Amino acid sequence: MAAALEGLEPGEATAEDAAERPAVQAVGSGIGTPSLLAGNQLNLDLYPGGCRRLLHLCAQQHLQLLQVEFLRLSTHEDPQLLEDTLAQVPWSLLRLRSLVLKGGQSRGALGACLHGTLTTLPAGLSGLTRLAHLDLSFNKLETLPACVLKLRSLDALLLSHNRLSELPEALGTLPTLTFLIVTHNYLQRLPTALGSLSTLQRLDLSENRLDTIPPEIGGLSSLIELNLASNRLQSLPASVVGLRSLRLLVLHSNILTSVPAGLAHLPMLTRLDLRDNQLRDLPAELLDAPFVRLQGNPLGKVSPPPVSPADTLQVPEMPRLFLTSDLDSFLVTPNGCSVTLACGVRLQFPAGATTTPITIHYRLWLPEPGLVSLGPHDFLLSGVLELQPHGVSFQQDVSLCLLFVPPRFRHCREVVIRTRSDNSWSDLETHLEEEAPKRLWARCQVLHFSWFLVVLRPASNACLVPPEGTLLCSSGHPGVKVIFPPGATEEPRHVSMQVVRMAGRELRALLGEPEASVSPLLCLSQSGPPSFLQPVTVQLPLPPGVTGFSLDRACLHLLYQAPPADTWDDITTQVALELTHLYARFQVTHFSWYWLWYTTKTCVGDLARKAWERLRLHQVNLIALQRRRDPEQVLLQCLPRKKVDATLRRLLERYRGPEPSDTVELFEGEKFFAAFERGISVDADRPDCVSGRICFVFYSHLKNVKEVYITTALDREAQAVRGQVSFYRGSVPSEVPQEAEAARQRKGTDALWMATLPVKLPRLRGSERRGRGAGLSLLPLNLGDAETGFLTQSNLLSVAGRLGSDWQAVALNLGMPYRELQRIRHDFRDDLDGQIRHMLFSWAERQAGQPGAVGLLIQALEQSDRQDVAEEVRAILELGRHKYQDSIRRTGLAHEDPTLPGSSASQPPEPAQA
């Protein structure tokens, strides 16, 4: 039982649940739905109303209850109803051996597993004299119920994800306990009687608040596995070297400064995990041992000198920095600091994180496929944050918080921070913190710097498979399990699973078959050799509406895909499908993706490929609106279909334009571009503009919007210019499709063309025919500097042409006195363009040579609600920086410095493999 219970999560089952379940006999409950009573098992945790069903069966005194040995009951019930139900268990289920009272089957708005309502147990449960397995995980227990301590036959006790702050001394009186799990609680100390559990083989106390371990732990003579990870331990008692049966000792993510040297001589020890501690010196036997993991320790580094109590009173308060640029740097000293960046990032450097001052460079990159690592079913929630120097090691964990807008969370999804290290991407342990209804922080701890981003992914379950075998279950889909027999692997290997659902109505619409249905899509992956030494059993729930008794086997298909290929193969005839009432089981020797289909159609593999694409496609509409006060300003946006109406209601106060495009479908991270046609072109040189085409990358949970300025070479004095903007899939090709070519491609399934919307530049009025800057004589002027970017006279003229009647608000936010504005209005009382240009250039001439002038202009534009012009200024600066860096590299005037943004070491990583 011990091996089968490893790594249990919400909704998981014990090893007994993996055994063959005979056909379910329906027993009328009298409340509308039959209870699931199968042989000696009673499973009431997958459906609502489980307590009422059990009470009904007890009231009927059903004879089959006398045979029940395994009971599963959800604790997401009314507390009083749950208490009344449990009070009946000792009287009605006399042979009960396994009792599972777990929460975690439901998820909250943020995708986290919800705890059940269980806070205690009725005293009568102590009468379950045969009970060997008790699972109380994911509840609200603050103390261990007294009845548990009277269960003399108890073999396995699972208490993870509760609110326990201590364990009673009487726990040591359980004579047969071999398996104890108390992870993710609030334990601050352990009872000394714990050492009396001479039969205990596996003890997991990870994710608690323990700072010491009692020396009596050395009395656990039968202990095989001990997990104390993610606590606050600074040392271990010397008695741990007496655990002669110990094979696995996990101590990572503590603050250990030393460990007993005798650990190297434990005869059975095959793995010692000491990662992410404060170990500076270890005995040679441990340093050279192949079974010891030591990453994240400051081995060989000199400890800082001790600080006397008198000195501690003079330690200055940790500095707090608030930075307003998306490309900047700051200094971190050994005193630590708290940093808030303009791009929605918080960094907390604890005191002692670095022994010497270090300059941190940061930059927020726009997401693009070459920089972003996404799986087939992942969604991007943030931009890409780069922190430099890459790979720099800190003495203590640095807290990193990334701000994102909460998405519409789908069932069984979770938010993680993803980072790049050693040319590969990995997910960090992430915690969510809510600041406001529409502002969430994703927080993690890091020991080195690289690229970071926030991703919404399907909920992932993972475990370490030992040679003895284990059981892996899905936390969101309790019926999905993988059973590893003994001997499946020689060395421990990590395995993980993700489960993705497909809505039944989408499938039926795709196939045109009312009875068609599919199981959840199962994605399995593993480390180590590609194949297992023994067949591994996979269990999938049968498609909805199908049972083992009613299905037609000719319509049931098991499909298989091996990424990165996008083809699905029907392997039904190549495996032995074992069917129960609710599940299908089959055996495999290597991992891939598996999907059960129930359909009368043929060529199921092609249908599965289309359905898999449909899972990943987003239905969107494209809009092109022109600002009412300035028709040369065009807003281009790609919107999810459900958000179009609300967005247009908000925008149409300031913009006008045609109806949105017809619905088109895009993949997450798919590139597309906008091309202005029929005499219209883009007016400004932009980093995202290639050959006059505006480039986009679609991310469903980010704002896919850009504001551009357009112009024309045609004569607007004679008549208005009626042009258009067309949207095409992919990157900008060397030869952009001509309008005639696009028309021929519109109906093709793989057409580049997606939509075309009209754009109109009205005929110029008399006051506008003079053109920008006519009669204007100004000295050459550059605002800023070449390295950080500057605005030329031409750039300022472009900005002036966008301001319109907002120029006075901009002037006041620039700090110009109101009397000067009155004088400008009087001097240029019949010339609005003259008022704007004179205001902007007179301010710029006074700022020449002053640091921060461009930043002040951007801030004034934003304060005046002209975010569009502020973004244009940022784009001009970014383009200038790129050109400056390229020029000095071409001329060889600068050497490559990997610590500075803009060097080759700071370029985005190579395209990520999904």
N, C-alpha and C positions, 0 to 999 in steps of 0.2 A: 504493500500500500504506500510506503514512503516514497518510492520512486515514482509512482503514478501520480502523486499529488504535487509534484514540483511545479512551481510557477503558476499557481492558480490565479485567475483574474475574475472579474465580475462575469457571471453567467457561465463559468466553467463548471465542469463536473469532476467527480472523483474517478478513480480507475474503474470502480464498479460500474459507472455509467457507460464506460466504453465497451462493456460486455454486450453480447447479443441480446437485443430486446425482442421478445416474441410479439406477435400481433396484439394490438391494443384492444381490449374488450371494453366497449362503451357501457358505462353504468349511468343510468338516468339520474341527474342531480336534482331534478325538480325545479331548476331555475334556468332552464333554457339550453344549457350546453353540457354534454357528458363530461365527466371527470376522466382523467387519463390514468386508468388502473391497469397496469401491465404486469401480470404475474406477481412477483414479490416486490415490484417497484410502483410507487405512487408519485407521479410527477405533476405538481400543481403550480410550478413557478413560471411557466411560459405563457399563461393565460390569466386574464383578470378574474377576480372573484374566487381565488383558490381557497381562501379561508371558508367562505360560505359553502363551497363544494365539499370540503372536508367535514364541516359540521353536519351537513346533510347525510353524508355517508355514515358518520358516527351515530346519528340519530336513528338511521335505518338498521344499525347493528349488522351491517353487511358482512357475510361470512368471509369474503375475500380479504377484509381488513386484517383478519387473524394471520394471513400469510405474508403481509407486507413487512419487508426488512429495510427498505430504502424509501425515505420520504424527502421530497424537495418541495419547499414552500417559500414563496416570495414574501419579503417583509415590507413591500410597498403596499401596506394595508392600513386600515384604521387601527390605531394602537389598541383600543378596547376589544375590537373584534379579533385582533391577533392574539391578545392575551387569553380571551375565552376559547379560542381554537386550540392553543397550545395546552390549555388545561385539560383538554379531552384526550390528548395524545397518549399519556401513560395508561389510560383505561381502555383504549380501543386498539392500539398498535403494540401488542405485548411482545412481539418478536423483533422490534425495531433495532437495527444494527447501525444504520447511517441516517443522520438527520442534518439536512442542509437548510438553514434559515438565513438566506443571503439577501442583501440589497444589491444595487448596482445594475439591475436589468434595465432601468430607465436612465435617460440622459437629460441634463439640463440644457438651458439655452446656449451655454458655451461649450457643449459637447462633453462635459464631465459626467462621470457616473454619479448618480444620485444615491445617497445612503438611505437604507430602510429606516423604519420607525421603531425598530426594536431597541429598547433601553434596558430590559431585564428579562429574566425567564421565571415562569412560575415554579415554586418550590417542588411541585409534584413531579417535575421531570426527573428528579433524582431517583424515581422508581423505575427508570428505564435501565434495568440491570444488565441488558445485553448490548447497550449502546457502545460502539467502538469508534465511531467517526462522528464528530460534531463540527459543523462549519457555521460560524456566526459572522462572517466577513461582511464588510460594507454596511455596518449598522451604526448605532449611536451609543454603544456601551461605554460608560465611564468607569464602571467597576465590573469585575468578573462575577457573574451571578453565583450565589452560594451553592446552588444545586449542582453546578458543574463539578465542584470539588468532591461530590459524593458519588460520581460515576466511576466506580472502581474498575470497570472493564474498558475505559476510554483508552484508545490507541492513538488517535489523531485529533488534535484540537487546532482549529484555524480561527484566528481572531484579527486578521489584517483589516486595515482601513476602519478602525473604530476610534474612540477617544480615551483610551486607557492611559492613565498616568502612572500606574503601578500595578504590579501583580501580587496577589496575596502569598504569604508564606506557606499557606496550606496547599499550594500548588504542588509542592514537593512530596505530597502524600499519595499522588496518583501512581499506583504501582506498575501499570503497564503502558504508560505514555511513551511513545516512540517518535512522535512527530508533533512539533509545536511551532506554529507560525504566528508572529505578532508584529508584522511589518506595518508601517504607516500608522503609527499611534503616537502618543505623547509620553512614552516611558522615559522617566528621568533616573530611575534606579531599578535594580533587580533584587528579588528576594534571595537571601543567602540559602534558603532551602532548595533553590533551583538545583544546586549541586547534588541533591539526594535522588534525582531522577536517573537512576542507574541504567534504565532501559532506553533512555532517550537517544535517538540516532540522528535526528535532524532538527536543528534549532535555527530559526530565522528571526532576527531582531533588527533588521535593517530599517532605515528611515524612521528613527526615533530621536530622542534627545539625551541619550546616555552619555555621561562623561566619565563613568568608572564602571568596571566589571568586578563583581565580588570574587575573591580568590577561591571561594568554594566551587567555582565553575570547573576547576580541575578534577572534581569528583565525577564528572560525566564520562564514565569509563567506556560507554558504548557509542559515544558521539562520533558520527561519520562526517557530518557537514555542519559548519558553524558560519553564519552570515551576520556580521556586525557592521555592514556598510552604511554610510551616510548617517553617522552619529557624531558625537563630539568628543570622542575618545582621544586622550593625549598619551596614554600608556596602557599596557596590558599587564595583568598579574602574572607573576612568574609561574603560577600553577598551570598555565595553558600548555606548557611543555609536557605535562603529564597526560595529555589527551592522546593516548597511544593508538587509538583507532581512527583518528582524524584523517580524512582524505582531502577535504576541501575547506579552506579557511579564507573568507572574504572580508577584507578590512578596508576597502577603498573608500575615499571621500570622508576621511576623518582628519584629525590634526595630530596624528601620531608623530612623535619626535624620535622614538626608539621602539624596538620590539625585542623580546627575549631571544638571545642567540640560540637557545636550544630548539627553536622551531625548525632549524635546518636538520635536526636529527630525529624528527618524528618519522617513524619507520613507514607509515602508510600514506604520508602526505604527498599528493600529486599536483596540487595547485594552491598557491598562496598569492592572493591578490592584495597588493599594497599600494595601488595607484592613488595619486592625488592626496598625498599626505605631506607632512613636513619633515620627512626623514632626510637627514644630512649625512649620516654615517651608518653603515651596516656591516655586520661580520662578513668576512670574505666568503664563508660557506653559503650565505644567502645571496650575495652579489653574483656569484657564479652559478647558482642553481638554475636549471632550465625551467623549473615550474613556478618561478617567482616573477610577478609582474610589478614593475617599479615606475612606470611612466608617471610624470607629473610630480616628482619629488625633487627637491633641491639638493641632490646628492653631490657631495664634494664642495658645496658652496659655504663660504664663511658666514657664520651666524652674526647678526648685528650685536654690538656690545650691550650688555644688560643695562637697563634703565633703572636708576634708583628712584625710590618713592618721592624724593624731593624734586627730581627732574620731571616726574609725570605731572606735577602740578603746573609746569610751565609749558606743556605741549600746546602749541597753538591750535585753534579750532580748524577743522578740515576746510580748506578753501572750497567755495562754490563758484563755478564758472557758468555763464550763460552766453553762448556763442550764436551769432545771427547769420553766419554764412554757411552755405552748403559745401564749401571747400576751404579748409582752414587747418590750424594746428594749435596745440596747447601743451603746456609743460606739466608733467606729473613728477612730484617729488616724493621722497620716502614718507612724508606726512600724509600722503593720499589726497584725494580731492573728489568732489562731486561735479560732474559736467553735464550740462543740458545743451544739446545741439538744436539748431533751427529745424533740422529735418525730422524732428520727432524721435530723438534718441536720447537716452539717459545712460551715463556711465558712472559707476561708483568704484573708485579705486581705494581700497581700505589702506589704513596706515601699515606700512611694511610691505606693500605689494611690490615695490621696487626698492633696491638698496641705493641706487644712484638716480639723479634726475634724468628723465627721458622725455623727448619731444614726440608726441603722438600726432600723426597726420590723419585726417579723415576726409572722406569724400562720398557723396551720395550719387551713385550712377543710375541713369535711367535703365530700366530692365529691358533686356533683349535676349533672344534665344542663345546667343553665344556666351552670355554671362550668367544666365539663370538656369539652374538645374531643377527640372520638374519631371515627375513621373507621369504616366499616361492619365492618371486620375487626380492629379494635384492641381491646386489653384494658387496663384501668387497673390499675396496680400500686402506687399510692401515693395519699395524700391530696394536697391542693392547698396548696402553700406560697406565701404572699404575702410579698414583701420590698419595703419602702418606704424612701425615696421612689421612686416609679415613675420610670423613665427617667433616674435619676441616673447620670452617666458617671464611670467610673473611669479613672485614668491607666494602669493595668495590669489584666490579666485577674484576676478573682476566681474562685477554685476553689470550685465548689458540688458537694457530695456528698449524694445522697438515698438513704436506706436503704430497702430493700424485701426482701420474702421471695421467693426465686426460684420462679417458677412451673414447672409441668411444661412445659418448652420444647417447642414443636411444631416440626416440620421447617420450615426456612427462615423463622424469625422472629427479630427482634432487639429489644433494649431500647434506648429512646431517652428523653432528657429533652425534654419539650415546653414551650415558653414562649409567652407572649402579648406581642406588641409591635405597636404601631400598629394595634390592633383586628384583628389576625390572629394565628393560631397558627403556629408553625414548630418544626421539630425541630432540636436542637442536636447537634453531634458529641459522642458519648457513649462513655465507656470504663467497663468493668465491673471492679470490684475485689472479690475474695472475701475476707471477713473470717472466716467460719465456714461450715460446710456449709449452713446455712439463713439466712445473712445476707450480702447482697450490697449493694455501693455502686454507684450510677450516678453517674459524675463527669463534669463538663463545665466549661468556662471561659466566664464571662460578663463583659460590659462594662457592663451596665445591669441594673436590678432590675425585676421584674414578678411574674407568677404562673408557677409551675413545677410540673410533675407528671411522673411516670414512666409510660411507656406501652410495652406489648408490641405490636409491629406486624409485618405481613408484611415480609420483607426487601425493601428498596427499592434499585433501581439507577437511577442518573441520569447524565446527561452534558450537555454543552453542544454543540448541533448547529451547526456552522459552515456557511456557504454552500457549502463544498466537499463536504458530506455526511459521514456517519460511520456506525458500527455500534454498536448498544446491545444487550447480551445480559444475560440474567438470571443472577445468580451462583448461584442455587439450582436452576435448571432450564435446563441448557445448551441445550436445544432451542428455547427461547423467545428470539426475536431480532426486532429492528426495524432495518431497513436504510433509511437516509436517502440518497437519491441527490443528486448535485450539483444545486444550484438549488432544493432543497426549501424554503429560506428565504433571504431577503435579509439579515436580521440574525441574529446568533447567538441562539439561544433554548434555554432549559433544558427538558429532557424527563425524565420519570421513569416507572418501571414497577414494579408490584407483581404478584406471582403467588401465587394461593391455590389449594390443592388441596382436592378433596372426596373422601372415602373412598368407594371403589367399593361397599362393602356398604351404606352408607347410601343411595346412589342406587338400587341394586337393590331395597332394601326400600321405598323411596318409590314406585318405578314398578311394582314387581312384575314386573320383566322381567330374567331372569338374564343376558342378553347386553348390557344397556344399559351404556354407559360415557361418560365425559366427559373432556375435556382439562383441564389447569389453567385457572383463571379468570384472564384477563389484564386488569389495570387500567392504562390509559395516561393520562397527563396531561402538559400542557405549558404554558409561558408564552408570551405574545405573542398574535398573531392566532389566531383559532380554526382556521383552515385552513392547510395547507401549499400551496406553489406547485406542487409536483410530487407525484405519488402516492408514498406511503411503503409499503414492503413489510413485512408482518407475518408472522412464521413461528410457528406453534403445533405442538406434537407431536400426532399423531393420538391419539384416545382409546385407553387401554390395551386390548390384545387385538385391535386393528384395524391392518391394514397397507394400504398403497396398492394392493396387488394383490388383497387379499381382500375389501375393503369393498364394500357396496352403496351407491352414491352416493345413492340415494333415502332412505337412513337417516341420512345425514350432514347435520347442520344447523349453520350458523354463526349464533350469536345475538349480539345487540347490545343494550347498555343505555346510556342517557345519564343519569347521576345529575343531580339527585336523584330522578328518576323511578325507580320500582321495577318497571317493566314491561320484559320482554325481547322483542325483535322478531327474527323469523327473516328474515335477509337473505341466505340462501343463493343465491336466484335473482338478487340484485342485484349480486353480485360474481363475479369469475372465480376459482374455487378451483383452485389448481395443486397437485396431489398428487404426492409422492414416496413412497418406501417407508415412511418414518417420519413425514413432516411434511406439513402443509398450509400453503400460502402464499396471501395475498391482499393487495390494495392498498387503502389508505384515504387520504383527504386531511385528515381531522381525527380527533382521538383520543377514545376512550371506553373502554368495557369490552367484551371479546370472549370468547366461550365456544364451543367445539366440542362438539356432542352427537352420539352415535351411538345411535339408538333407532328402533324400529318404531312408536312412539306418534305420534299426531297432536296438534295444539295444543301443540307443544313449548314455546312461549313461556310458557304457564301453568305447565307442569311446571318450567321453569327458575326461575320466580319462587318456587315452593314449595321447590325445591332450594336456591336462594340464601338463603331464610329459614332453612332447616335448617342451613346452614353457620354461621349467626350465633346460633342458639338454643342455650341451655344447659338441660340436664335437671336439675331441682333438686327437693328435698323440703323441706317446711316442718315445723318442730317447735315445740311449746309445752310447756315443762316448768316445774314448780313446785318451789321449793326445799324440801327435806324438813323443815328446821327452821323455815321461814317460808313457808307456802303462799301468802301474799299477794305474794311475789316470784315473777314469771313471766319466764322466759327465752324470747324469741322469736328464731328463727334460720332463715335460708334457706341450705341447704347443697347443694353439688353432689352428685349422686346417689352418686358413688363415695366420698364422704367421710362418709356418714351413719353407717355402722356403727361406724367408728373414733371418731367424735365422741361417739356415744351411749355407747360403753363408757367413755369418759373422764368424761362428765357424770353418769351414773346413780349414781355414788357420792354425789353431793350433791343430785341432782334426781330427780324422778319425774314421770311423765305418760303420755299416750297414745302409741301408735305414730305414727311420722311420717306425714305426708299422702301421698296418691298422688303420683306424679311429675307435675310441671307443667313447662312450658317458659317461659323468660324470655330476653329480649334483654339484652345488655350495656348498662347504664345505664337499664334500664326501671324506672319507678316502680311501687310497690305499697304498700298500707297494711293494717294490722291493726286490726280493730274488735272490741271486746269487747261481747258481747250477752247477753241473757237475765238482766238484773239485775246484771251485772258492768260496772265502769267503771274508767278509769285514775285512780289516786289522786293523782298529782302533776301540777303545771303544768310542762310541758317544752317546749323549743324545737322538738322534732320532733313535737309533739302538736297536731293540728288538729281542733277539734270532738270531742275525746276519741278521735281515731284516731291511731295511731302510724305515721308515714311512714317508708318505706324506699326506697332506691335500690339495685338489684342490680348488683354488680360481682363478676364470677366469681372474681377473684383476691384479693379483700378479704374481711374478716370481716363478713358481713351478720347481725349479732347485736345485740340490745338487751335489757336487763333493765328491767322496769317493775314498779311496785307497783299492785295492784288493790284495789278496795274495792267495797262494795255498800250500797245503801240498804235492802235487805231485812233482816228480823229474823233474825240468825244465832243468836240464843239458842234459837229454836224448832227450827230445822233447818238443815242444810247448804244452801248455795246452789250449784246446779248450772247453771253458765253455759257459755259457749263463746267462742272467738275465731275470727273469720273473716278470711280474707285476700282482698283484692280488687286487681285491676290498676288502674294509673293513679294520678293525684293524687286527694286527697280531694275529692269533688264537693260542690256546695252542698247536695245532699240525698243522704246516704249510703244505698245500697240497703237496704231493709228485709229482714228475714230471709225473708219470703215471696217477695219479688222475687228474692232471691239463689237461692232454691230453684228458681225457674222458669228461671233463667239457667244453671244448672249444666251443661247439656248443649249449650249453644250454642257454636259455634266462636269467636265473639268475646265470650264471656261475661266479665263483670267478675270474677265469683266464681272463686276458685282452690281454696280448701280451707276446711274448718271443723274445729276440734279442740276437745274438751271441756276445760273448766276448772272446778275445784270449790273452793269456800271451805268448809272444814269447820265444823261447829257449834262455837260458842264454849264453852270450858270455864268453870267457875265462877270461876277465878282471872283469866280474861280479860274477864269481863263488866263490870269497872269502867271499861274504856276507857282510852285513853291519856290521861295527864295528870290523871286523876281525883284530886281532893283536892290537886293540886299548885299551890302559890302561889309564883310567882317574879316578880322584877322584870322589866320589859321589857328585852330584850337584843338587840343587833345585833352580829354578829361580822363585821368587815371594813369596807368603805366602799361608798358608792353607786356610785362610778365604776368600781371594779374588781369590784363584786359583793359582796353581804353575805348572811349567814345570819341569819334572824330567829328568835325563840323558837319559832314554828311549824315552821320548817325543822329546828331542832335536835330538837324532839320527834319529827319524822318520822325523823330519823337514829337517834335513840334506840330507836325502835320496830323498827329493822332489825337491831340489833347482836346481840341474843340473848346466848348464852353467850360470844361473842367479846369482850364488853365489857372483860374484864380485860386481854387482849392489847392492845386499843386504848389502854387507860389507861396501860399500861407504855410503849408506843411514844410516847405524848404526854408522857412524862417524869414522870408522877405516881409518888411513892414507894410502895413495896410496903406500908409500914405504913399509908398512907392507904387503900389498897385493902382491907386487913384490917378497918379501922374501918368502911368502907362496908358490907362484907359482914355485919358484926355488927349495925350499926344497922338494916339492911333485910334481915335474914336470912330472912324469909318472903315477900319481895317482890322478884322479879327485876327487874321494871320499875322499881321504886324505886331499886334499886342502879344501874341503867344511867343513869337520869335524873339522879340526884344526882352521879354521877361526871362526866357530860358537862357539866352546868350549873355545877358548882363549878369545873371547869377553865375553862369559857368566861367566867365572871365574873372570874377572875384575868387572862384575856387581853384583856378589854375595852379597846379603845383601842390595843392593841399591833399593830404592823404584822406581817404574815406569819402571823397566827393561823390563818386559813382554810387556807393552804398547809400548815401544820404538821398540821392535822387530816386533810387529804387524804393526806399522806405517812404518817401513822399508820395510816389505814385500809388503804392499800396494803400496808404492812409487816405488817399483821395478816391478809392474804389476804382482805380484803373489798373487792376491786376494784369490785364491784357498787355498794356504798354510795358509794365514792369517785367513781364515774361519776355517780351521782345528785347529789352535791354539785356537781360540775363543771357539770352541766346546770342546776342552780338558779342558779349564779353567771352562766352564759352568758345565761340568761333575764333575770336582773337587769340585766346590762350592756345588753342590747338595750332593755329598758324605760327605763333611765336615759338612754341616748342618744336614744331617740325622744322622750322628754319634753322634754329641753333643746332639741331641734330644733323641736318644736311650739311651745314658748314663746318661741323666738328668743333664748334666753340664751347661745347659743354660735354663733360664725361657723364656716363650713366651712373646715377646714384640711386640704388634700389630703395632708399628710405624716403625718397621724395615723390609726391604725386606727379604724374606726367612722365616718369622714366619708364623704360621698357618693363621693368619689374612691376610697375603699377598698372600696366595695361590689363584689360579684362582677361580672364582665363579663357582657354580654348573652349570651343563649343561643347556644352555638356551633353553627355549621353543620357537619354531618358531611361 
